[in-house]
Amino acid sequence: MARQWRAELAELTSEWDRVASERIDVVKQSGGGSQGGDFGFAADAMRINRAIDADRGRAVIESRIKELRNLLERLDG
């Protein structure tokens, strides 16, 4: 069972990385946090990121990753 959990965890971690790579870096895109940044763009970027997260099931992926890590920690502990 542990082998299956580890394989699933590796797969989900890779999927999480793919989702994260699709997200917009709000700070970088708005000028690196300097004063006078484009706050309208930042709000749009955050909205886009929420849509990406929802479309890709990020919350479900994160929940399952946490569950698997807890299971493996108990098994290894």
Backbone as XML, in Angstrom:
<?xml version="1.0"?>
<chain id="A" units="angstrom">
  <residue number="1" name="MET">
    <atom name="N" x="0.825" y="-1.197" z="0.000"/>
    <atom name="CA" x="0.000" y="0.000" z="0.000"/>
    <atom name="C" x="0.871" y="1.264" z="0.000"/>
  </residue>
  <residue number="2" name="ALA">
    <atom name="N" x="1.944" y="1.244" z="0.789"/>
    <atom name="CA" x="2.813" y="2.421" z="0.865"/>
    <atom name="C" x="3.389" y="2.769" z="-0.505"/>
  </residue>
  <residue number="3" name="ARG">
    <atom name="N" x="3.720" y="1.762" z="-1.285"/>
    <atom name="CA" x="4.275" y="2.003" z="-2.619"/>
    <atom name="C" x="3.249" y="2.734" z="-3.492"/>
  </residue>
  <residue number="4" name="GLN">
    <atom name="N" x="2.001" y="2.323" z="-3.403"/>
    <atom name="CA" x="0.936" y="2.971" z="-4.174"/>
    <atom name="C" x="0.745" y="4.418" z="-3.727"/>
  </residue>
  <residue number="5" name="TRP">
    <atom name="N" x="0.774" y="4.628" z="-2.435"/>
    <atom name="CA" x="0.620" y="5.991" z="-1.907"/>
    <atom name="C" x="1.767" y="6.885" z="-2.360"/>
  </residue>
  <residue number="6" name="ARG">
    <atom name="N" x="2.981" y="6.349" z="-2.320"/>
    <atom name="CA" x="4.140" y="7.143" z="-2.751"/>
    <atom name="C" x="4.058" y="7.468" z="-4.248"/>
  </residue>
  <residue number="7" name="ALA">
    <atom name="N" x="3.621" y="6.514" z="-5.035"/>
    <atom name="CA" x="3.471" y="6.746" z="-6.476"/>
    <atom name="C" x="2.389" y="7.788" z="-6.737"/>
  </residue>
  <residue number="8" name="GLU">
    <atom name="N" x="1.278" y="7.678" z="-6.021"/>
    <atom name="CA" x="0.200" y="8.664" z="-6.179"/>
    <atom name="C" x="0.665" y="10.044" z="-5.742"/>
  </residue>
  <residue number="9" name="LEU">
    <atom name="N" x="1.409" y="10.100" z="-4.640"/>
    <atom name="CA" x="1.930" y="11.372" z="-4.144"/>
    <atom name="C" x="2.861" y="12.008" z="-5.172"/>
  </residue>
  <residue number="10" name="ALA">
    <atom name="N" x="3.725" y="11.225" z="-5.771"/>
    <atom name="CA" x="4.642" y="11.748" z="-6.792"/>
    <atom name="C" x="3.859" y="12.287" z="-7.986"/>
  </residue>
  <residue number="11" name="GLU">
    <atom name="N" x="2.838" y="11.548" z="-8.405"/>
    <atom name="CA" x="2.018" y="11.977" z="-9.537"/>
    <atom name="C" x="1.266" y="13.268" z="-9.218"/>
  </residue>
  <residue number="12" name="LEU">
    <atom name="N" x="0.682" y="13.338" z="-8.034"/>
    <atom name="CA" x="-0.066" y="14.537" z="-7.643"/>
    <atom name="C" x="0.846" y="15.743" z="-7.452"/>
  </residue>
  <residue number="13" name="THR">
    <atom name="N" x="2.038" y="15.504" z="-6.941"/>
    <atom name="CA" x="2.996" y="16.595" z="-6.768"/>
    <atom name="C" x="3.391" y="17.164" z="-8.133"/>
  </residue>
  <residue number="14" name="SER">
    <atom name="N" x="3.587" y="16.284" z="-9.098"/>
    <atom name="CA" x="3.885" y="16.744" z="-10.462"/>
    <atom name="C" x="2.709" y="17.522" z="-11.040"/>
  </residue>
  <residue number="15" name="GLU">
    <atom name="N" x="1.506" y="17.040" z="-10.800"/>
    <atom name="CA" x="0.307" y="17.742" z="-11.287"/>
    <atom name="C" x="0.199" y="19.116" z="-10.626"/>
  </residue>
  <residue number="16" name="TRP">
    <atom name="N" x="0.474" y="19.189" z="-9.314"/>
    <atom name="CA" x="0.430" y="20.469" z="-8.601"/>
    <atom name="C" x="1.449" y="21.431" z="-9.211"/>
  </residue>
  <residue number="17" name="ASP">
    <atom name="N" x="2.634" y="20.923" z="-9.517"/>
    <atom name="CA" x="3.670" y="21.760" z="-10.141"/>
    <atom name="C" x="3.209" y="22.292" z="-11.500"/>
  </residue>
  <residue number="18" name="ARG">
    <atom name="N" x="2.530" y="21.443" z="-12.273"/>
    <atom name="CA" x="2.019" y="21.899" z="-13.576"/>
    <atom name="C" x="0.985" y="23.005" z="-13.395"/>
  </residue>
  <residue number="19" name="VAL">
    <atom name="N" x="0.088" y="22.820" z="-12.436"/>
    <atom name="CA" x="-0.926" y="23.854" z="-12.170"/>
    <atom name="C" x="-0.240" y="25.150" z="-11.732"/>
  </residue>
  <residue number="20" name="ALA">
    <atom name="N" x="0.709" y="25.033" z="-10.831"/>
    <atom name="CA" x="1.417" y="26.218" z="-10.338"/>
    <atom name="C" x="2.140" y="26.942" z="-11.462"/>
  </residue>
  <residue number="21" name="SER">
    <atom name="N" x="2.660" y="26.198" z="-12.424"/>
    <atom name="CA" x="3.396" y="26.833" z="-13.524"/>
    <atom name="C" x="2.465" y="27.596" z="-14.468"/>
  </residue>
  <residue number="22" name="GLU">
    <atom name="N" x="1.194" y="27.280" z="-14.455"/>
    <atom name="CA" x="0.222" y="27.973" z="-15.302"/>
    <atom name="C" x="-0.249" y="29.293" z="-14.689"/>
  </residue>
  <residue number="23" name="ARG">
    <atom name="N" x="-0.059" y="29.436" z="-13.387"/>
    <atom name="CA" x="-0.539" y="30.621" z="-12.687"/>
    <atom name="C" x="0.304" y="31.839" z="-13.031"/>
  </residue>
  <residue number="24" name="ILE">
    <atom name="N" x="-0.285" y="32.992" z="-12.900"/>
    <atom name="CA" x="0.389" y="34.260" z="-13.163"/>
    <atom name="C" x="1.085" y="34.714" z="-11.885"/>
  </residue>
  <residue number="25" name="ASP">
    <atom name="N" x="2.356" y="35.094" z="-11.993"/>
    <atom name="CA" x="3.075" y="35.677" z="-10.864"/>
    <atom name="C" x="2.642" y="37.134" z="-10.769"/>
  </residue>
  <residue number="26" name="VAL">
    <atom name="N" x="1.734" y="37.410" z="-9.849"/>
    <atom name="CA" x="1.105" y="38.725" z="-9.758"/>
    <atom name="C" x="2.135" y="39.820" z="-9.491"/>
  </residue>
  <residue number="27" name="VAL">
    <atom name="N" x="3.062" y="39.576" z="-8.591"/>
    <atom name="CA" x="4.057" y="40.594" z="-8.249"/>
    <atom name="C" x="4.949" y="40.889" z="-9.448"/>
  </residue>
  <residue number="28" name="LYS">
    <atom name="N" x="5.435" y="39.840" z="-10.086"/>
    <atom name="CA" x="6.328" y="40.015" z="-11.232"/>
    <atom name="C" x="5.609" y="40.747" z="-12.377"/>
  </residue>
  <residue number="29" name="GLN">
    <atom name="N" x="4.376" y="40.390" z="-12.629"/>
    <atom name="CA" x="3.644" y="40.978" z="-13.742"/>
    <atom name="C" x="3.205" y="42.416" z="-13.476"/>
  </residue>
  <residue number="30" name="SER">
    <atom name="N" x="3.134" y="42.793" z="-12.208"/>
    <atom name="CA" x="2.704" y="44.156" z="-11.902"/>
    <atom name="C" x="3.877" y="45.095" z="-11.660"/>
  </residue>
  <residue number="31" name="GLY">
    <atom name="N" x="5.069" y="44.671" z="-12.018"/>
    <atom name="CA" x="6.223" y="45.551" z="-11.910"/>
    <atom name="C" x="7.114" y="45.242" z="-10.735"/>
  </residue>
  <residue number="32" name="GLY">
    <atom name="N" x="7.004" y="44.047" z="-10.183"/>
    <atom name="CA" x="7.908" y="43.632" z="-9.116"/>
    <atom name="C" x="7.636" y="44.249" z="-7.773"/>
  </residue>
  <residue number="33" name="GLY">
    <atom name="N" x="6.455" y="44.748" z="-7.548"/>
    <atom name="CA" x="6.105" y="45.285" z="-6.245"/>
    <atom name="C" x="6.485" y="46.732" z="-6.052"/>
  </residue>
  <residue number="34" name="SER">
    <atom name="N" x="6.941" y="47.407" z="-7.097"/>
    <atom name="CA" x="7.301" y="48.813" z="-6.959"/>
    <atom name="C" x="6.042" y="49.663" z="-6.811"/>
  </residue>
  <residue number="35" name="GLN">
    <atom name="N" x="6.197" y="50.812" z="-6.233"/>
    <atom name="CA" x="5.060" y="51.712" z="-6.068"/>
    <atom name="C" x="4.526" y="52.119" z="-7.428"/>
  </residue>
  <residue number="36" name="GLY">
    <atom name="N" x="3.236" y="52.321" z="-7.478"/>
    <atom name="CA" x="2.623" y="52.746" z="-8.715"/>
    <atom name="C" x="2.357" y="51.606" z="-9.680"/>
  </residue>
  <residue number="37" name="GLY">
    <atom name="N" x="2.328" y="50.355" z="-9.159"/>
    <atom name="CA" x="2.064" y="49.200" z="-10.007"/>
    <atom name="C" x="0.646" y="49.234" z="-10.554"/>
  </residue>
  <residue number="38" name="ASP">
    <atom name="N" x="0.388" y="48.356" z="-11.453"/>
    <atom name="CA" x="-0.922" y="48.261" z="-12.094"/>
    <atom name="C" x="-1.837" y="47.403" z="-11.233"/>
  </residue>
  <residue number="39" name="PHE">
    <atom name="N" x="-2.562" y="48.046" z="-10.325"/>
    <atom name="CA" x="-3.411" y="47.311" z="-9.392"/>
    <atom name="C" x="-4.588" y="46.662" z="-10.097"/>
  </residue>
  <residue number="40" name="GLY">
    <atom name="N" x="-5.052" y="47.261" z="-11.192"/>
    <atom name="CA" x="-6.117" y="46.644" z="-11.975"/>
    <atom name="C" x="-5.663" y="45.324" z="-12.550"/>
  </residue>
  <residue number="41" name="PHE">
    <atom name="N" x="-4.428" y="45.290" z="-13.050"/>
    <atom name="CA" x="-3.891" y="44.044" z="-13.578"/>
    <atom name="C" x="-3.756" y="43.007" z="-12.476"/>
  </residue>
  <residue number="42" name="ALA">
    <atom name="N" x="-3.292" y="43.436" z="-11.307"/>
    <atom name="CA" x="-3.121" y="42.501" z="-10.199"/>
    <atom name="C" x="-4.448" y="41.836" z="-9.846"/>
  </residue>
  <residue number="43" name="ALA">
    <atom name="N" x="-5.512" y="42.606" z="-9.810"/>
    <atom name="CA" x="-6.834" y="42.043" z="-9.506"/>
    <atom name="C" x="-7.251" y="41.066" z="-10.597"/>
  </residue>
  <residue number="44" name="ASP">
    <atom name="N" x="-6.996" y="41.422" z="-11.858"/>
    <atom name="CA" x="-7.315" y="40.519" z="-12.967"/>
    <atom name="C" x="-6.489" y="39.237" z="-12.877"/>
  </residue>
  <residue number="45" name="ALA">
    <atom name="N" x="-5.212" y="39.378" z="-12.567"/>
    <atom name="CA" x="-4.336" y="38.217" z="-12.470"/>
    <atom name="C" x="-4.790" y="37.283" z="-11.350"/>
  </residue>
  <residue number="46" name="MET">
    <atom name="N" x="-5.186" y="37.845" z="-10.227"/>
    <atom name="CA" x="-5.666" y="37.014" z="-9.123"/>
    <atom name="C" x="-6.941" y="36.278" z="-9.523"/>
  </residue>
  <residue number="47" name="ARG">
    <atom name="N" x="-7.815" y="36.951" z="-10.253"/>
    <atom name="CA" x="-9.042" y="36.314" z="-10.727"/>
    <atom name="C" x="-8.709" y="35.179" z="-11.702"/>
  </residue>
  <residue number="48" name="ILE">
    <atom name="N" x="-7.767" y="35.422" z="-12.594"/>
    <atom name="CA" x="-7.336" y="34.388" z="-13.540"/>
    <atom name="C" x="-6.734" y="33.200" z="-12.792"/>
  </residue>
  <residue number="49" name="ASN">
    <atom name="N" x="-5.908" y="33.484" z="-11.782"/>
    <atom name="CA" x="-5.312" y="32.410" z="-10.995"/>
    <atom name="C" x="-6.376" y="31.573" z="-10.289"/>
  </residue>
  <residue number="50" name="ARG">
    <atom name="N" x="-7.406" y="32.228" z="-9.750"/>
    <atom name="CA" x="-8.490" y="31.477" z="-9.103"/>
    <atom name="C" x="-9.199" y="30.581" z="-10.119"/>
  </residue>
  <residue number="51" name="ALA">
    <atom name="N" x="-9.386" y="31.085" z="-11.334"/>
    <atom name="CA" x="-10.026" y="30.285" z="-12.383"/>
    <atom name="C" x="-9.149" y="29.093" z="-12.773"/>
  </residue>
  <residue number="52" name="ILE">
    <atom name="N" x="-7.857" y="29.321" z="-12.886"/>
    <atom name="CA" x="-6.928" y="28.226" z="-13.200"/>
    <atom name="C" x="-6.996" y="27.176" z="-12.096"/>
  </residue>
  <residue number="53" name="ASP">
    <atom name="N" x="-6.928" y="27.620" z="-10.848"/>
    <atom name="CA" x="-6.977" y="26.695" z="-9.711"/>
    <atom name="C" x="-8.257" y="25.865" z="-9.725"/>
  </residue>
  <residue number="54" name="ALA">
    <atom name="N" x="-9.376" y="26.529" z="-9.953"/>
    <atom name="CA" x="-10.667" y="25.825" z="-9.959"/>
    <atom name="C" x="-10.749" y="24.851" z="-11.130"/>
  </residue>
  <residue number="55" name="ASP">
    <atom name="N" x="-10.308" y="25.290" z="-12.301"/>
    <atom name="CA" x="-10.384" y="24.456" z="-13.505"/>
    <atom name="C" x="-9.503" y="23.220" z="-13.392"/>
  </residue>
  <residue number="56" name="ARG">
    <atom name="N" x="-8.355" y="23.348" z="-12.762"/>
    <atom name="CA" x="-7.399" y="22.242" z="-12.655"/>
    <atom name="C" x="-7.586" y="21.417" z="-11.382"/>
  </residue>
  <residue number="57" name="GLY">
    <atom name="N" x="-8.520" y="21.826" z="-10.523"/>
    <atom name="CA" x="-8.784" y="21.067" z="-9.300"/>
    <atom name="C" x="-7.690" y="21.181" z="-8.260"/>
  </residue>
  <residue number="58" name="ARG">
    <atom name="N" x="-7.086" y="22.359" z="-8.164"/>
    <atom name="CA" x="-5.957" y="22.537" z="-7.256"/>
    <atom name="C" x="-6.311" y="22.214" z="-5.804"/>
  </residue>
  <residue number="59" name="ALA">
    <atom name="N" x="-7.467" y="22.614" z="-5.342"/>
    <atom name="CA" x="-7.843" y="22.350" z="-3.944"/>
    <atom name="C" x="-7.935" y="20.844" z="-3.672"/>
  </residue>
  <residue number="60" name="VAL">
    <atom name="N" x="-8.484" y="20.103" z="-4.620"/>
    <atom name="CA" x="-8.594" y="18.650" z="-4.471"/>
    <atom name="C" x="-7.207" y="18.013" z="-4.469"/>
  </residue>
  <residue number="61" name="ILE">
    <atom name="N" x="-6.350" y="18.472" z="-5.364"/>
    <atom name="CA" x="-4.979" y="17.953" z="-5.434"/>
    <atom name="C" x="-4.256" y="18.215" z="-4.116"/>
  </residue>
  <residue number="62" name="GLU">
    <atom name="N" x="-4.348" y="19.443" z="-3.616"/>
    <atom name="CA" x="-3.670" y="19.791" z="-2.364"/>
    <atom name="C" x="-4.203" y="18.978" z="-1.193"/>
  </residue>
  <residue number="63" name="SER">
    <atom name="N" x="-5.503" y="18.765" z="-1.159"/>
    <atom name="CA" x="-6.106" y="17.986" z="-0.080"/>
    <atom name="C" x="-5.596" y="16.546" z="-0.095"/>
  </residue>
  <residue number="64" name="ARG">
    <atom name="N" x="-5.548" y="15.961" z="-1.283"/>
    <atom name="CA" x="-5.081" y="14.573" z="-1.388"/>
    <atom name="C" x="-3.589" y="14.472" z="-1.088"/>
  </residue>
  <residue number="65" name="ILE">
    <atom name="N" x="-2.805" y="15.437" z="-1.517"/>
    <atom name="CA" x="-1.375" y="15.442" z="-1.177"/>
    <atom name="C" x="-1.198" y="15.464" z="0.337"/>
  </residue>
  <residue number="66" name="LYS">
    <atom name="N" x="-1.941" y="16.323" z="1.001"/>
    <atom name="CA" x="-1.850" y="16.416" z="2.463"/>
    <atom name="C" x="-2.249" y="15.091" z="3.110"/>
  </residue>
  <residue number="67" name="GLU">
    <atom name="N" x="-3.331" y="14.500" z="2.611"/>
    <atom name="CA" x="-3.792" y="13.223" z="3.152"/>
    <atom name="C" x="-2.735" y="12.138" z="2.979"/>
  </residue>
  <residue number="68" name="LEU">
    <atom name="N" x="-2.159" y="12.055" z="1.787"/>
    <atom name="CA" x="-1.130" y="11.045" z="1.533"/>
    <atom name="C" x="0.106" y="11.268" z="2.393"/>
  </residue>
  <residue number="69" name="ARG">
    <atom name="N" x="0.516" y="12.509" z="2.533"/>
    <atom name="CA" x="1.684" y="12.795" z="3.380"/>
    <atom name="C" x="1.419" y="12.378" z="4.819"/>
  </residue>
  <residue number="70" name="ASN">
    <atom name="N" x="0.210" y="12.648" z="5.309"/>
    <atom name="CA" x="-0.144" y="12.245" z="6.677"/>
    <atom name="C" x="-0.149" y="10.722" z="6.819"/>
  </residue>
  <residue number="71" name="LEU">
    <atom name="N" x="-0.707" y="10.023" z="5.845"/>
    <atom name="CA" x="-0.739" y="8.562" z="5.884"/>
    <atom name="C" x="0.678" y="7.993" z="5.890"/>
  </residue>
  <residue number="72" name="LEU">
    <atom name="N" x="1.520" y="8.515" z="5.003"/>
    <atom name="CA" x="2.898" y="8.018" z="4.926"/>
    <atom name="C" x="3.699" y="8.376" z="6.165"/>
  </residue>
  <residue number="73" name="GLU">
    <atom name="N" x="3.448" y="9.537" z="6.727"/>
    <atom name="CA" x="4.151" y="9.934" z="7.957"/>
    <atom name="C" x="3.793" y="8.986" z="9.093"/>
  </residue>
  <residue number="74" name="ARG">
    <atom name="N" x="2.496" y="8.664" z="9.211"/>
    <atom name="CA" x="2.083" y="7.713" z="10.260"/>
    <atom name="C" x="2.679" y="6.335" z="10.020"/>
  </residue>
  <residue number="75" name="LEU">
    <atom name="N" x="2.731" y="5.934" z="8.765"/>
    <atom name="CA" x="3.281" y="4.627" z="8.425"/>
    <atom name="C" x="4.782" y="4.570" z="8.719"/>
  </residue>
  <residue number="76" name="ASP">
    <atom name="N" x="5.487" y="5.642" z="8.391"/>
    <atom name="CA" x="6.936" y="5.690" z="8.591"/>
    <atom name="C" x="7.311" y="5.986" z="10.047"/>
  </residue>
  <residue number="77" name="GLY">
    <atom name="N" x="6.392" y="6.655" z="10.753"/>
    <atom name="CA" x="6.682" y="7.099" z="12.116"/>
    <atom name="C" x="6.562" y="5.995" z="13.093"/>
  </residue>
</chain>
